[in-house]
Amino acid sequence: MAASLSRLLIAFGAIGLLAMTAIIGWQVFGRFVLNSSPSWTEQASLILMIWYVMFAAAAGVYEGFHIRIALLEEKLGPRARPLLRFTALVVAAIGLVLLVYGTQLCWAVRGNTVPSLGVSRAVAYVPLPVSGLLMALFALPQIISGRHSAEDAAGEGEG
């Protein structure tokens, strides 16, 4: 289930990047060709970027494509597991911080409106607590095993 969710998050990130590219393209076309830049494009692309970056970051915890000390993992082998457990613990803690403070931020700005879009400012920040929760959940198996979840899933498929 975690692998499917991770793939879904990566797909969402790719679609979000494409959508943002199209929105910025429309903004450039409007500015230089039509001499009238749409007012909504900048805010829409910024909100979209927050969404896809945060969800891709959560998927990165599962997939293990964040910056790691791969050299130490390769040189130390299984002896590197305490280090990996520690880094996974730090990632889980950061995820919980995003969950708690992201929820508080969403609650604090729920009454504010993005003028050019007419939506609550909280819409922009919803990915913070959601991705924080996912990061913490994806880090749990890494804390236990000392290996990245994607490596564990790949190992199960080979056996």
Helices and strands as residue ranges (DSSP letters): H 2-32, H 41-63, H 70-76, G 77-80, H 81-108, E 113-114, E 119-120, H 122-125, H 127-145, H 149-158
